[in-house]
């Protein structure tokens, strides 16, 4: 299991992360998302919890880990979402 954090300081940034869990999670016959025994876990991390991104209790169940978040809705980028890095 690996734990990681992104600390950006005072400057805006974009974090682009890519991962593959294709062999570590699967949909069970009842439709729930299940993890294989060797994939790891959603671990408790105080910094993540302080920023609203962590789990309160370690789990291997994605449905439990993401239960408090609303369902994702795809959308296109809109002008103004990212701050300009140009001064003046």
Secondary structure, DSSP 4 states (H G I P E B T S, - for coil): --------TTS----------TTTEEE-TTS-EEE-TTS--B---HHHHHTT-S-SS-BS-HHHHTTTSPPP------TTSSPP----
